[in-house]
């Protein structure tokens, strides 16, 4: 809207000046009068590169070839306006009565070179002077030729322009068509404008009240509609020539991507739920420092109803601040990360995590903070309950705060971070309560064999340009407690009884443990699972990056009458998709073998002590004791032989 208003104002203001000077005197004197009048009123130099002549047919009027108007001193040497030809039709009857009523103005291939200065003022704002100063600057012989003037209709076909805003890249347009109707010089102007930012036409219809005052910088009533393929925008309010405006904005799109493409933003594909179809209404205030405030805003994105307020600053990187509230929201177009073949459920696919390169460039599109509250949200395979989320963006770094979020059947609080400043990395610090592990592990890691309601904390950090690289670089720590739940995929009791435990499930009363993560491997040394009639201690490695397991359970069945229990370690190894679960018999029997060996040594030590009539300490080597005894006996026999005893 700001750009459209400025184009209108610049075109009309410039052409009005040209019309005035062209009708001050007939024929060859027009050029001299134009230079005097225009330079006195605006400080700009008007140059005619061809003859100024009257035409009688088909329309009574004036033609001038090769017209140019100089630029503001600070805007550079290029003319602000050039035209191959300017033709003006007038009312002969009004001219005879000493008035100039323009019935038609047409320009052939006009070009506007528009820009904003450091203070936001446009080069189309023409410096004015008082009437006395203007009259003094005009040659006396020309003053009598100055007549009252108004424009009834203006038509521009095939116009082009270049617009350099104070901040941002220049905007260039061509094949611009304009029809302006101004029947009452002190009244309203109606405009029909066709723009083609990217080739496809965009129709603009506008009404500006008290247009003459508007051109002189006054605030006027403005109504404008923009219609293009896929949608429309309507503004009703008040505005001035600088682009400052306040009023009500309404818009509706049936194909947002197509509508944005016509506006010059092609290739934006929005997922369903984020605005493939949009309806919006808001009280808008736009200031000439490129700031937009939206209040009392209602927004519908593909059926997702939101309300709230938003502030936008159109700087080099747009700044956004928003507070939005919604009901039951669904973003069906967002798909969660899965393994490379998209499988999920009982285990990740054997092919591992996706190695597709992550495009995180969207993190640098804007800065700011958006706070969103809702009753429920379904997105990317996740189901949120009533939650409050805060997303902050700062120089390609996003921080999502859960304040808290109802997720995985429980509540999650903390923050997660995505950073794309120097390569992509992700991290977070979260606490959770009442979270269903089968939902959390199934949706995040595609592992749903552990079921139960968990309490715990998690810190993590990962870096890489793909999901596979992130999971293999993962580091962090955490702990969890599960009050009651079960493992699916193996039956620990059947394993203890028969050695066959694959299939079935193991119900437990409590599970606790802590862990550290390094290089994509989760290491746990203190897992404790209590079941009816037994307990299980666990330790080992869970390969988060490689999607494999190397873990040992040590279930112990309580002994009768408080006696020692039986412990049979269980080994769980192999890929997540098909883990092997078997008793670790070698480790299970080793304590019994060690006990039998120790008992045999004690009996042998006792027998040898009796036979050798010597006390043998437990730490003594039996072989050495026997060897020493034999040596001593040989010495005694030799001594008796030598002494003849």
C-alpha positions as CSV (number, residue, x, y, z in Angstrom):
1,X,0.0,0.0,0.0
2,X,2.8,2.4,0.8
3,X,4.5,1.8,-2.5
4,X,1.2,2.2,-4.4
5,X,0.4,5.5,-2.7
6,X,3.8,6.9,-3.5
7,X,3.6,5.9,-7.1
8,X,0.2,7.6,-7.4
9,X,1.4,10.7,-5.7
10,X,4.7,11.0,-7.6
11,X,3.1,10.5,-11.0
12,X,0.2,12.8,-10.4
13,X,2.2,15.5,-8.7
14,X,4.7,15.6,-11.4
15,X,2.2,15.6,-14.3
16,X,0.1,18.3,-12.7
17,X,3.2,20.6,-12.6
18,X,3.9,19.8,-16.3
19,X,0.3,20.5,-17.3
20,X,0.4,23.9,-15.5
21,X,3.4,25.1,-17.2
22,X,2.4,23.9,-20.6
23,X,-0.8,25.9,-20.5
24,X,0.7,29.2,-19.3
25,X,1.5,30.5,-22.8
26,X,0.9,29.1,-26.2
27,X,3.5,27.9,-28.6
28,X,7.2,28.5,-28.3
29,X,6.9,30.6,-25.1
30,X,5.8,27.6,-23.1
31,X,9.4,26.3,-22.6
32,X,10.6,29.6,-21.0
33,X,7.5,29.9,-18.9
34,X,7.8,26.3,-17.7
35,X,11.4,26.8,-16.6
36,X,10.5,29.9,-14.7
37,X,7.3,28.5,-13.1
38,X,8.6,25.1,-12.2
39,X,11.9,26.1,-10.8
40,X,10.3,28.9,-8.7
41,X,7.7,26.5,-7.2
42,X,9.8,23.3,-6.8
43,X,13.4,24.0,-7.3
44,X,13.4,21.4,-10.1
45,X,14.5,22.1,-13.6
46,X,12.2,21.1,-16.5
47,X,13.8,20.4,-19.8
48,X,12.0,20.1,-23.2
49,X,14.1,18.1,-25.7
50,X,11.7,18.8,-28.5
51,X,9.2,21.4,-29.7
52,X,6.1,22.3,-27.7
53,X,3.2,22.6,-30.0
54,X,-0.6,22.7,-30.1
55,X,-2.7,20.0,-31.7
56,X,-6.2,20.6,-33.0
57,X,-7.1,17.0,-34.0
58,X,-8.2,14.5,-32.8
59,X,-8.2,16.4,-29.5
60,X,-7.6,20.1,-28.8
61,X,-4.5,20.2,-26.7
62,X,-0.7,20.4,-26.4
63,X,2.1,18.0,-27.2
64,X,5.7,18.0,-26.1
65,X,8.4,15.5,-27.1
66,X,11.2,14.4,-24.9
67,X,10.3,15.8,-21.4
68,X,12.5,15.4,-18.3
69,X,12.3,16.7,-14.8
70,X,15.4,16.9,-12.6
71,X,15.8,15.1,-9.4
72,X,16.2,16.3,-5.8
73,X,19.7,17.5,-5.1
74,X,20.4,14.6,-2.7
75,X,19.0,11.9,-5.1
76,X,21.7,12.0,-7.8
77,X,22.0,13.2,-11.3
78,X,19.4,11.0,-13.0
79,X,16.1,12.8,-13.8
80,X,13.2,12.0,-11.6
81,X,10.8,11.7,-14.6
82,X,11.3,11.2,-18.3
83,X,8.7,10.7,-21.1
84,X,9.0,10.2,-24.8
85,X,5.9,12.3,-25.3
86,X,3.4,14.1,-23.2
87,X,-0.1,14.8,-24.8
88,X,-2.7,16.9,-23.1
89,X,-6.3,17.4,-24.2
90,X,-8.3,20.5,-23.0
91,X,-11.8,21.8,-23.1
92,X,-12.0,24.6,-25.7
93,X,-15.1,26.2,-24.1
94,X,-13.4,26.5,-20.7
95,X,-10.2,27.8,-22.2
96,X,-12.2,30.7,-23.9
97,X,-13.5,31.6,-20.4
98,X,-10.0,31.8,-19.0
99,X,-10.0,28.4,-17.3
100,X,-8.1,25.2,-18.2
101,X,-10.0,22.0,-17.8
102,X,-8.0,19.1,-18.9
103,X,-10.1,16.3,-20.4
104,X,-7.2,14.0,-21.1
105,X,-3.6,13.5,-20.2
106,X,-1.5,10.7,-21.8
107,X,2.2,10.0,-21.5
108,X,4.1,7.7,-23.9
109,X,6.7,5.5,-22.2
110,X,7.0,7.5,-19.0
111,X,9.7,6.5,-16.5
112,X,9.9,7.4,-12.8
113,X,13.1,7.2,-10.8
114,X,11.9,7.3,-7.2
115,X,13.9,7.1,-4.0
116,X,13.8,7.9,-0.3
117,X,16.4,10.0,1.6
118,X,17.9,9.1,5.0
119,X,15.1,11.0,6.7
120,X,12.5,9.0,4.8
121,X,11.4,11.9,2.6
122,X,10.8,10.9,-1.1
123,X,12.3,12.7,-4.0
124,X,8.8,13.2,-5.4
125,X,8.0,15.7,-2.5
126,X,8.4,19.0,-4.4
127,X,9.6,22.0,-2.4
128,X,6.9,24.8,-2.5
129,X,7.0,28.5,-2.0
130,X,4.4,31.1,-1.3
131,X,2.4,32.7,-4.1
132,X,4.2,36.1,-3.9
133,X,7.6,34.4,-4.3
134,X,6.3,32.3,-7.1
135,X,4.9,35.3,-8.9
136,X,8.1,37.3,-8.5
137,X,10.1,34.5,-10.0
138,X,8.0,34.4,-13.2
139,X,8.8,36.8,-15.9
140,X,6.3,39.7,-15.9
141,X,5.3,39.0,-19.6
142,X,4.4,35.5,-18.6
143,X,2.3,36.1,-15.5
144,X,-0.8,36.9,-17.4
145,X,-0.8,33.5,-18.9
146,X,-1.2,31.7,-15.6
147,X,-4.7,30.2,-15.6
148,X,-6.7,28.1,-13.1
149,X,-6.2,24.5,-13.9
150,X,-7.6,21.0,-13.1
151,X,-7.1,17.5,-14.5
152,X,-10.2,15.4,-15.4
153,X,-8.5,12.2,-16.6
154,X,-5.0,10.9,-16.7
155,X,-4.0,7.8,-18.6
156,X,-0.5,6.2,-18.6
157,X,0.2,3.1,-20.6
158,X,3.4,1.1,-20.5
159,X,4.9,3.2,-17.7
160,X,8.1,2.0,-15.9
161,X,9.6,2.9,-12.6
162,X,12.5,2.2,-10.2
163,X,11.9,2.7,-6.5
164,X,14.7,2.7,-4.0
165,X,13.4,2.6,-0.4
166,X,15.4,3.9,2.5
167,X,16.1,0.3,3.6
168,X,16.1,-2.7,1.3
169,X,16.7,-3.6,-2.4
170,X,15.4,-1.4,-5.2
171,X,12.0,-2.3,-6.8
172,X,11.7,-2.2,-10.5
173,X,8.4,-2.3,-12.4
174,X,7.5,-2.1,-16.1
175,X,4.3,-2.3,-18.1
176,X,2.4,-0.3,-15.5
177,X,-1.0,1.0,-16.6
178,X,-2.8,3.8,-14.8
179,X,-6.2,5.5,-15.2
180,X,-6.9,8.4,-12.9
181,X,-10.3,10.3,-12.7
182,X,-10.4,13.7,-11.0
183,X,-13.5,15.5,-12.0
184,X,-13.5,17.9,-9.0
185,X,-10.2,19.6,-8.3
186,X,-11.0,19.8,-4.6
187,X,-12.6,16.4,-4.4
188,X,-11.9,12.7,-4.7
189,X,-9.7,10.9,-7.1
190,X,-10.5,7.4,-8.4
191,X,-7.6,5.4,-9.7
192,X,-7.3,2.1,-11.6
193,X,-3.8,0.8,-11.6
194,X,-2.4,-2.4,-13.2
195,X,1.0,-3.6,-11.9
196,X,3.0,-6.5,-13.1
197,X,5.8,-7.1,-10.5
198,X,6.6,-10.6,-11.9
199,X,4.7,-10.6,-15.2
200,X,1.2,-11.5,-14.0
201,X,-1.2,-8.5,-13.6
202,X,-2.2,-7.1,-10.2
203,X,-5.3,-4.8,-10.3
204,X,-5.5,-1.9,-7.8
205,X,-8.6,0.2,-7.4
206,X,-8.2,3.3,-5.0
207,X,-10.2,6.3,-3.9
208,X,-8.4,9.3,-2.3
209,X,-10.4,12.1,-0.8
210,X,-9.3,15.8,-1.1
211,X,-6.6,14.7,-3.5
212,X,-5.1,18.2,-4.0
213,X,-4.5,18.4,-0.3
214,X,-3.1,14.9,-0.3
215,X,-0.5,15.9,-2.9
216,X,0.5,18.8,-0.7
217,X,1.2,16.4,2.2
218,X,-2.2,16.5,4.0
219,X,-3.8,13.4,5.5
220,X,-6.7,12.2,3.4
221,X,-9.2,9.4,3.4
222,X,-8.1,6.4,1.4
223,X,-9.7,3.3,0.2
224,X,-7.9,0.7,-1.9
225,X,-8.3,-2.8,-3.1
226,X,-5.6,-5.0,-4.5
227,X,-6.9,-8.0,-6.5
228,X,-4.6,-10.7,-8.1
229,X,-4.7,-14.3,-8.8
230,X,-5.4,-16.2,-5.6
231,X,-6.6,-13.4,-3.4
232,X,-7.3,-9.8,-2.5
233,X,-6.5,-7.1,0.1
234,X,-8.6,-4.1,1.1
235,X,-7.7,-1.0,3.1
236,X,-10.0,1.6,4.4
237,X,-8.7,4.5,6.5
238,X,-6.5,7.6,6.2
239,X,-3.0,8.1,4.8
240,X,-0.6,10.7,3.5
241,X,1.9,10.9,0.7
242,X,4.8,9.6,2.8
243,X,2.9,6.3,3.1
244,X,1.9,6.7,6.8
245,X,-1.6,5.3,7.2
246,X,-4.1,4.0,9.7
247,X,-7.3,2.1,9.1
248,X,-8.8,-1.3,8.7
249,X,-7.1,-4.0,6.7
250,X,-9.0,-7.1,5.4
251,X,-7.6,-9.8,3.1
252,X,-8.5,-13.2,1.8
253,X,-6.6,-15.7,-0.3
254,X,-7.8,-18.9,-1.9
255,X,-4.3,-19.7,-3.1
256,X,-1.7,-17.8,-1.0
257,X,1.3,-19.1,-3.0
258,X,-0.2,-17.8,-6.2
259,X,-1.1,-14.5,-4.7
260,X,2.4,-14.0,-3.3
261,X,3.9,-14.9,-6.6
262,X,2.0,-12.1,-8.3
263,X,3.2,-9.7,-5.6
264,X,6.8,-10.6,-6.4
265,X,7.5,-13.4,-3.9
266,X,7.4,-16.6,-6.0
267,X,8.3,-20.1,-4.7
268,X,6.7,-19.8,-1.2
269,X,5.0,-23.2,-0.5
270,X,3.1,-23.1,2.8
271,X,2.1,-26.3,4.5
272,X,-1.6,-26.9,5.1
273,X,-2.5,-25.3,8.3
274,X,-0.1,-22.4,8.0
275,X,-2.0,-20.4,5.3
276,X,-2.6,-22.1,2.0
277,X,-5.9,-20.2,2.4
278,X,-5.9,-17.1,4.6
279,X,-8.6,-14.7,5.9
280,X,-7.4,-11.7,8.0
281,X,-8.8,-8.6,9.5
282,X,-7.0,-6.0,11.7
283,X,-6.8,-2.4,12.7
284,X,-3.5,-1.3,11.1
285,X,-1.2,1.6,11.7
286,X,1.8,2.1,9.3
287,X,4.5,4.8,10.0
288,X,6.9,6.2,7.5
289,X,9.8,4.5,9.3
290,X,8.5,1.2,7.9
291,X,6.7,-0.1,11.0
292,X,3.3,-1.8,10.9
293,X,1.1,-2.4,14.0
294,X,-1.8,-4.7,13.8
295,X,-4.4,-4.7,16.6
296,X,-7.7,-6.4,17.2
297,X,-6.5,-9.0,14.6
298,X,-8.5,-12.1,13.6
299,X,-6.7,-14.6,11.5
300,X,-7.8,-17.8,9.8
301,X,-5.2,-20.1,8.4
302,X,-6.8,-23.1,6.6
303,X,-9.4,-23.3,9.3
304,X,-7.1,-22.5,12.2
305,X,-8.6,-19.5,14.0
306,X,-6.3,-17.1,15.8
307,X,-6.6,-13.7,17.4
308,X,-4.2,-11.2,18.9
309,X,-1.8,-8.5,17.9
310,X,1.4,-8.1,15.9
311,X,4.1,-5.5,15.3
312,X,6.3,-5.6,12.2
313,X,9.4,-3.6,11.4
314,X,10.4,-3.8,7.7
315,X,14.1,-3.5,8.2
316,X,16.8,-5.4,6.2
317,X,15.9,-8.4,8.3
318,X,12.2,-8.0,9.3
319,X,11.5,-7.7,13.0
320,X,8.3,-9.5,14.3
321,X,6.6,-9.3,17.7
322,X,3.3,-11.1,18.1
323,X,0.9,-12.4,20.7
324,X,-1.6,-14.9,19.3
325,X,-4.3,-17.1,20.9
326,X,-5.9,-20.0,19.3
327,X,-8.3,-22.9,19.9
328,X,-7.9,-26.3,18.4
329,X,-5.2,-26.0,15.7
330,X,-4.0,-28.5,13.2
331,X,-1.0,-28.2,10.8
332,X,-1.5,-31.3,8.6
333,X,1.3,-30.2,6.2
334,X,4.1,-30.6,8.7
335,X,5.8,-34.0,8.7
336,X,7.9,-35.2,11.5
337,X,11.5,-36.5,11.1
338,X,11.7,-40.2,10.6
339,X,14.3,-42.7,9.5
340,X,15.4,-42.6,5.9
341,X,12.5,-44.8,4.5
342,X,9.9,-43.0,6.7
343,X,9.2,-46.0,8.9
344,X,8.2,-45.6,12.5
345,X,6.6,-47.7,15.2
346,X,8.1,-50.8,16.8
347,X,11.6,-49.8,15.8
348,X,13.4,-47.6,13.3
349,X,14.2,-48.9,9.9
350,X,17.4,-50.8,9.4
351,X,18.6,-48.2,7.0
352,X,19.0,-45.7,9.9
353,X,18.3,-42.0,10.2
354,X,17.7,-39.8,7.2
355,X,20.9,-38.4,5.7
356,X,19.0,-35.7,3.7
357,X,20.6,-32.3,4.2
358,X,18.7,-30.1,6.6
359,X,17.8,-26.7,5.1
360,X,17.7,-24.3,8.1
361,X,17.9,-21.1,6.1
362,X,14.4,-20.1,7.2
363,X,15.9,-19.2,10.7
364,X,17.5,-16.1,9.1
365,X,14.4,-14.7,7.5
366,X,13.3,-12.7,10.5
367,X,14.1,-11.6,14.0
368,X,11.7,-11.2,16.9
369,X,9.4,-13.0,19.4
370,X,6.1,-14.8,18.8
371,X,4.0,-16.0,21.8
372,X,1.3,-18.6,20.9
373,X,-1.3,-20.0,23.3
374,X,-3.8,-22.7,22.2
375,X,-6.2,-25.3,23.4
376,X,-4.7,-28.1,21.3
377,X,-2.3,-28.5,18.4
378,X,-1.6,-31.3,16.0
379,X,1.6,-30.9,14.0
380,X,4.4,-33.0,12.7
381,X,3.0,-36.1,14.3
382,X,2.9,-34.5,17.8
383,X,-0.3,-33.9,19.8
384,X,-0.2,-30.9,22.1
385,X,-2.8,-30.2,24.7
386,X,-3.4,-26.7,26.2
387,X,0.0,-25.0,26.0
388,X,1.9,-21.8,25.8
389,X,4.8,-21.6,23.4
390,X,7.3,-18.7,22.9
391,X,9.5,-18.6,19.8
392,X,12.4,-16.1,19.7
393,X,14.5,-15.6,16.6
394,X,17.8,-13.7,16.6
395,X,20.3,-13.8,13.8
396,X,19.5,-17.4,12.6
397,X,19.1,-18.8,16.1
398,X,15.7,-19.9,17.3
399,X,14.7,-20.6,20.9
400,X,11.4,-22.3,21.6
401,X,10.3,-22.0,25.2
402,X,7.6,-24.4,26.5
403,X,5.8,-22.5,29.3
404,X,4.7,-25.3,29.7
405,X,3.5,-27.6,26.9
406,X,1.0,-30.4,27.3
407,X,2.8,-33.1,25.3
408,X,3.0,-37.0,25.2
409,X,0.2,-37.2,27.7
410,X,2.1,-35.1,30.3
411,X,3.7,-31.7,30.7
412,X,7.0,-30.6,29.4
413,X,8.8,-27.4,30.5
414,X,12.0,-25.8,29.3
415,X,13.5,-24.8,26.0
416,X,14.9,-26.2,22.8
417,X,17.3,-24.3,20.5
418,X,18.1,-24.5,16.8
419,X,21.2,-22.6,15.7
420,X,22.2,-22.0,12.1
421,X,24.8,-19.2,12.5
422,X,27.8,-21.4,11.8
423,X,26.5,-24.7,10.6
424,X,23.4,-26.3,12.1
425,X,23.2,-27.4,15.7
426,X,20.3,-28.2,18.1
427,X,20.1,-28.5,21.9
428,X,17.7,-28.2,24.8
429,X,17.1,-28.4,28.5
430,X,13.8,-30.0,29.5
431,X,11.9,-31.3,32.5
432,X,8.9,-33.5,32.2
433,X,6.2,-35.0,34.3
434,X,3.5,-37.6,33.5
435,X,5.0,-38.2,30.0
436,X,4.0,-41.4,28.3
437,X,7.3,-43.0,27.2
438,X,5.7,-45.0,24.4
439,X,4.5,-41.7,22.8
440,X,7.7,-39.7,23.5
441,X,10.2,-42.4,22.4
442,X,8.0,-43.5,19.5
443,X,7.6,-40.0,18.0
444,X,11.1,-38.7,18.7
445,X,13.3,-41.9,18.3
446,X,10.9,-44.4,16.6
447,X,11.2,-46.7,19.6
448,X,8.0,-47.7,21.4
449,X,8.9,-50.9,23.3
450,X,9.1,-49.1,26.7
451,X,5.7,-48.1,28.1
452,X,4.9,-46.1,31.2
453,X,4.4,-42.6,32.8
454,X,7.8,-40.9,33.3
455,X,9.2,-38.1,35.4
456,X,12.7,-36.7,34.6
457,X,15.1,-34.2,33.1
458,X,17.1,-34.1,29.9
459,X,19.9,-31.9,28.5
460,X,21.2,-32.5,25.0
461,X,23.3,-31.0,22.3
462,X,23.9,-32.1,18.7
463,X,25.4,-30.7,15.5
464,X,25.4,-31.7,11.9
465,X,23.7,-31.1,8.5
466,X,21.4,-34.1,8.6
467,X,19.3,-36.0,11.1
468,X,21.8,-38.9,10.9
469,X,24.7,-36.6,11.7
470,X,22.8,-35.0,14.6
471,X,22.0,-38.3,16.2
472,X,25.6,-39.6,15.9
473,X,27.0,-36.4,17.5
474,X,24.4,-36.3,20.3
475,X,25.7,-35.5,23.8
476,X,24.0,-34.7,27.1
477,X,22.7,-36.2,30.4
478,X,19.5,-36.9,32.2
479,X,17.5,-39.1,34.6
480,X,14.0,-40.6,34.7
481,X,11.6,-42.4,37.1
482,X,8.7,-44.5,35.9
483,X,6.2,-45.6,38.5
484,X,4.5,-48.4,36.7
485,X,4.9,-49.7,33.1
486,X,6.0,-52.6,30.9
487,X,8.5,-53.6,28.2
488,X,7.1,-55.1,25.1
489,X,9.1,-57.6,23.0
490,X,10.3,-59.9,25.8
491,X,8.9,-61.7,28.9
492,X,11.4,-61.6,31.7
493,X,9.6,-64.2,33.8
494,X,9.5,-66.7,30.9
495,X,13.2,-66.0,30.2
496,X,14.0,-66.8,33.8
497,X,12.0,-70.0,33.8
498,X,12.8,-71.5,30.4
499,X,15.4,-69.3,28.8
500,X,13.0,-68.3,26.0
501,X,11.9,-64.7,26.5
502,X,11.5,-63.2,23.0
503,X,7.9,-61.9,22.5
504,X,5.4,-61.1,25.2
505,X,5.9,-58.3,27.7
506,X,7.4,-57.6,31.1
507,X,5.4,-55.6,33.6
508,X,7.3,-53.7,36.2
509,X,6.3,-51.7,39.3
510,X,9.1,-49.1,39.2
511,X,12.0,-48.1,36.9
512,X,14.7,-45.6,37.8
513,X,18.0,-44.6,36.2
514,X,20.4,-41.9,35.1
515,X,22.4,-41.6,32.0
516,X,25.1,-39.7,30.0
517,X,25.2,-39.3,26.3
518,X,28.4,-39.0,24.3
519,X,29.0,-39.4,20.6
520,X,25.5,-40.6,19.9
521,X,25.7,-43.3,22.6
522,X,23.6,-43.3,25.8
523,X,25.5,-45.0,28.7
524,X,23.6,-46.1,31.8
525,X,25.1,-47.8,34.8
526,X,22.4,-47.7,37.5
527,X,19.1,-48.9,36.0
528,X,16.9,-50.5,38.6
529,X,13.6,-52.2,37.7
530,X,11.4,-53.8,40.4
531,X,8.9,-56.5,39.4
532,X,6.6,-58.8,41.4
533,X,8.9,-61.2,43.1
534,X,12.1,-60.0,41.5
535,X,14.3,-57.1,40.7
536,X,16.5,-56.3,37.8
537,X,19.7,-54.2,37.7
538,X,20.9,-52.9,34.4
539,X,23.9,-51.3,32.7
540,X,25.1,-50.9,29.1
541,X,25.0,-48.8,26.0
542,X,22.1,-47.7,23.8
543,X,23.3,-46.5,20.3
544,X,21.1,-43.5,19.5
545,X,23.1,-42.8,16.4
546,X,23.7,-46.4,15.2
547,X,20.2,-47.5,16.4
548,X,21.6,-50.5,18.2
549,X,21.7,-52.0,21.8
550,X,24.4,-53.6,23.9
551,X,22.7,-53.9,27.3
552,X,22.7,-56.3,30.3
553,X,19.9,-56.9,32.7
554,X,20.6,-58.8,35.9
555,X,17.2,-60.1,37.2
556,X,17.2,-61.6,40.7
557,X,14.4,-63.9,42.0
558,X,14.0,-63.6,45.7
559,X,15.0,-66.7,47.7
560,X,12.6,-68.6,49.9
561,X,12.4,-67.7,53.6
562,X,14.8,-64.7,53.0
563,X,17.5,-66.9,51.5
564,X,19.8,-65.9,48.7
565,X,18.0,-65.4,45.4
566,X,18.9,-66.6,41.9
567,X,20.3,-64.1,39.5
568,X,20.3,-64.8,35.7
569,X,21.7,-61.9,33.6
570,X,20.0,-61.1,30.3
571,X,21.8,-59.8,27.3
572,X,19.9,-57.5,24.9
573,X,22.0,-56.9,21.7
574,X,21.6,-56.0,18.1
575,X,19.6,-53.4,16.1
576,X,16.5,-51.6,17.5
577,X,14.4,-53.2,14.8
578,X,15.3,-56.7,15.7
579,X,17.1,-57.0,19.1
580,X,18.3,-60.4,20.4
581,X,17.3,-61.2,23.9
582,X,18.9,-64.2,25.6
583,X,20.1,-65.3,29.1
584,X,23.8,-64.6,29.7
585,X,24.5,-68.1,31.1
586,X,28.2,-67.6,31.3
587,X,27.8,-64.8,33.7
588,X,24.9,-66.5,35.4
589,X,26.9,-69.7,36.4
590,X,30.1,-68.0,37.1
591,X,29.2,-67.2,40.8
592,X,28.2,-70.8,41.4
593,X,31.4,-72.1,39.8
594,X,33.5,-69.7,41.9
595,X,31.7,-70.9,45.0
596,X,32.3,-74.6,44.2
597,X,36.0,-74.0,43.5
598,X,36.3,-72.1,46.8
599,X,34.6,-74.9,48.8
600,X,36.8,-77.6,47.2
601,X,39.9,-75.6,48.0
602,X,38.8,-75.3,51.7
603,X,38.3,-79.1,51.9
604,X,41.6,-79.8,50.3
605,X,43.4,-77.4,52.6
606,X,41.8,-79.0,55.6
607,X,42.8,-82.5,54.5
608,X,46.4,-81.5,53.7
609,X,46.7,-79.9,57.1
610,X,45.7,-83.2,58.8
611,X,48.1,-85.2,56.6
612,X,51.0,-82.9,56.8
613,X,50.4,-82.0,60.4
614,X,50.8,-78.3,59.6
615,X,48.5,-75.3,59.6
616,X,47.8,-74.0,56.1
617,X,46.5,-70.4,55.8
618,X,43.8,-69.6,53.2
619,X,46.1,-67.3,51.4
620,X,48.8,-69.9,51.0
621,X,49.4,-71.7,47.7
622,X,48.6,-75.4,48.2
623,X,51.1,-76.4,45.5
624,X,53.8,-74.5,47.3
625,X,52.9,-76.0,50.6
626,X,53.1,-79.6,49.2
627,X,56.4,-78.7,47.5
628,X,57.8,-77.3,50.7
629,X,56.7,-80.4,52.6
630,X,58.4,-82.7,50.1
631,X,61.6,-80.8,50.3
632,X,61.6,-80.8,54.1
633,X,60.9,-84.6,54.2
634,X,63.8,-85.2,51.7
635,X,66.1,-83.1,53.9
636,X,65.1,-85.1,57.0
637,X,65.7,-88.5,55.3
638,X,69.1,-87.4,54.0
639,X,70.2,-86.2,57.4
640,X,69.2,-89.5,59.1
641,X,71.1,-91.4,56.4
642,X,74.3,-89.4,56.8
643,X,74.2,-89.6,60.6
644,X,73.3,-93.3,60.7
645,X,70.3,-92.6,62.8
